[in-house]
Amino acid sequence: MPLSIRVRWLSKAGNRADEYEDACWPTRSYPIDEPLARLAVADGATESAFAGRWARQLARAWGEGGLNPDDLTGSLAGEQTAWQAAVDAQPLPWYAEEKARSGAFAALLGVTVDLRGGEQAGWAALAVGDCVLFHVRGNRLARSFPAEDAAFFTNRPLLISSRPERNLSVAANLHR
């Protein structure tokens, strides 16, 4: 079964492209010719510092297999250290330093597509926060994950933080 990835993104109204705070993996469109593909969308929280950097790190880490779905918070340590090092390397005004101490936050949707089954190919996913997968076949919605309806969405979704101490409830709220 052929699979093609089409990447599309758009900054918020009034923002420049370099202010984009969301991310995806892969970062470009292409046909998939491997039997397994790891795809991700990460939605950086605007209110947090360096959210775009954190979202890009999460999406890339999922796509490259660096995040373990069975121990997501445990497998974040390397990304959290890298995020902190990148932030610390930048000269920041005092107010940005204060905000950076709170960390960055992002929602994550990670999908593994398994094409080894031919027409019976399938996928598995995990989600934290308010990113949603829509599986469409023949112009019809086959399934949405993890949201089934609008009641899923809240004003304050649980997000993954660049600060380990802020991820205490992530494992309990991980959708699989």
C-alpha positions as CSV (number, residue, x, y, z in Angstrom):
1,M,0.0,0.0,0.0
2,P,1.6,3.3,-1.0
3,L,1.9,6.0,1.6
4,S,2.8,9.6,0.9
5,I,3.5,12.3,3.5
6,R,2.4,15.8,2.7
7,V,3.7,18.4,5.1
8,R,1.8,21.7,5.3
9,W,2.0,24.4,8.0
10,L,1.1,28.0,8.5
11,S,2.1,30.5,11.2
12,K,-0.6,32.2,13.3
13,A,-2.0,35.4,11.9
14,G,0.3,38.3,12.6
15,N,3.4,36.0,13.2
16,R,6.4,35.5,11.0
17,A,7.5,32.1,9.8
18,D,10.4,32.0,12.3
19,E,7.9,32.5,15.1
20,Y,6.1,29.2,14.3
21,E,5.8,27.2,17.5
22,D,4.6,23.9,16.2
23,A,6.5,21.1,14.5
24,C,6.1,17.9,12.6
25,W,8.1,14.8,11.6
26,P,9.1,14.3,8.9
27,T,9.7,18.0,8.1
28,R,9.2,17.6,4.4
29,S,6.8,15.9,2.0
30,Y,7.9,12.6,0.4
31,P,6.7,9.0,-0.4
32,I,7.3,6.4,2.3
33,D,9.2,3.4,1.0
34,E,10.1,1.9,4.3
35,P,7.9,-0.8,6.0
36,L,7.7,1.3,9.2
37,A,7.3,5.0,9.4
38,R,7.2,7.2,12.6
39,L,5.3,10.5,12.2
40,A,4.7,13.2,14.7
41,V,3.0,16.5,15.3
42,A,3.9,18.7,18.3
43,D,2.0,21.8,19.2
44,G,4.1,24.3,21.2
45,A,2.3,26.3,23.9
46,T,2.5,30.0,23.1
47,E,2.6,31.0,26.7
48,S,5.8,29.1,27.4
49,A,9.4,30.1,26.6
50,F,11.1,28.6,23.6
51,A,8.0,26.4,22.8
52,G,8.9,26.1,19.1
53,R,12.3,24.6,20.0
54,W,10.7,22.2,22.4
55,A,8.0,21.2,19.9
56,R,10.7,20.6,17.2
57,Q,12.8,18.5,19.6
58,L,9.8,16.3,20.6
59,A,8.7,15.7,17.0
60,R,12.2,14.9,15.8
61,A,12.8,12.6,18.8
62,W,9.6,10.7,18.2
63,G,10.4,10.4,14.5
64,E,13.9,9.2,15.0
65,G,12.8,6.6,17.6
66,G,14.2,8.4,20.6
67,L,11.0,8.4,22.6
68,N,9.8,5.2,24.2
69,P,6.0,4.9,24.2
70,D,6.2,2.5,27.2
71,D,8.2,5.1,29.2
72,L,7.6,8.4,27.6
73,T,8.5,10.6,30.5
74,G,11.6,8.5,31.3
75,S,12.8,8.8,27.7
76,L,12.5,12.6,27.7
77,A,15.7,13.2,29.7
78,G,18.1,13.7,26.8
79,E,15.7,16.1,25.1
80,Q,15.1,18.1,28.3
81,T,18.9,18.4,28.8
82,A,19.4,19.5,25.2
83,W,16.6,22.1,25.4
84,Q,18.0,23.5,28.6
85,A,21.5,23.7,27.1
86,A,20.3,25.5,24.0
87,V,18.3,28.0,26.1
88,D,21.3,28.6,28.5
89,A,23.6,29.3,25.5
90,Q,21.5,32.3,24.5
91,P,22.0,35.7,26.1
92,L,18.5,36.6,27.5
93,P,17.1,39.6,29.3
94,W,16.1,38.9,32.9
95,Y,12.4,38.5,32.2
96,A,13.1,35.9,29.5
97,E,15.4,34.0,31.9
98,E,12.6,34.0,34.4
99,K,10.1,32.6,31.9
100,A,12.6,30.0,30.6
101,R,13.0,28.7,34.2
102,S,9.4,27.6,34.0
103,G,10.2,25.5,30.9
104,A,8.5,25.0,27.6
105,F,5.4,23.0,27.0
106,A,4.0,21.1,23.9
107,A,1.3,18.6,23.0
108,L,2.6,15.6,21.1
109,L,0.9,13.1,18.7
110,G,3.2,10.3,17.7
111,V,2.2,7.7,15.1
112,T,3.9,4.6,13.9
113,V,2.6,3.3,10.5
114,D,3.3,-0.3,9.8
115,L,3.1,-1.1,6.1
116,R,4.3,-4.7,6.3
117,G,0.7,-6.0,6.2
118,G,0.0,-4.8,2.7
119,E,-3.7,-3.9,2.4
120,Q,-4.0,-4.8,6.1
121,A,-1.4,-2.2,7.1
122,G,-2.1,-0.5,10.4
123,W,-1.0,2.2,12.8
124,A,-0.4,2.8,16.5
125,A,-0.4,6.2,18.2
126,L,0.2,8.0,21.4
127,A,-1.0,11.4,22.4
128,V,-0.5,13.9,25.2
129,G,-2.4,17.1,24.9
130,D,-4.7,18.3,22.2
131,C,-3.2,17.1,18.9
132,V,-5.6,14.8,17.0
133,L,-5.1,12.2,14.3
134,F,-7.8,11.9,11.6
135,H,-7.6,8.7,9.7
136,V,-9.4,9.3,6.4
137,R,-10.1,6.7,3.8
138,G,-12.1,7.3,0.6
139,N,-12.9,10.8,1.8
140,R,-14.6,9.5,4.9
141,L,-13.4,9.6,8.5
142,A,-12.4,6.1,9.5
143,R,-11.3,7.1,13.0
144,S,-10.0,10.0,15.1
145,F,-7.5,9.6,17.9
146,P,-7.6,10.4,20.8
147,A,-10.5,12.8,20.5
148,E,-13.9,11.3,19.5
149,D,-15.8,14.6,19.9
150,A,-15.4,18.2,20.9
151,A,-15.8,17.4,24.6
152,F,-12.2,16.1,24.6
153,F,-10.8,19.7,24.2
154,T,-10.3,22.0,27.2
155,N,-8.8,25.4,27.7
156,R,-5.8,23.8,29.5
157,P,-4.8,20.5,28.0
158,L,-2.0,18.5,29.7
159,L,1.2,19.1,27.9
160,I,4.7,17.7,28.0
161,S,7.2,20.0,29.7
162,S,10.9,20.5,29.2
163,R,11.1,20.4,33.0
164,P,11.0,16.9,34.4
165,E,9.2,17.9,37.6
166,R,6.3,19.3,35.6
167,N,5.6,15.9,33.9
168,L,4.3,14.0,36.9
169,S,0.9,13.4,35.5
170,V,1.8,12.8,31.9
171,A,2.1,9.0,32.1
172,A,-1.4,8.7,33.7
173,N,-2.9,10.9,31.0
174,L,-1.1,9.4,28.0
175,H,-3.6,8.2,25.3
176,R,-2.6,5.0,23.4
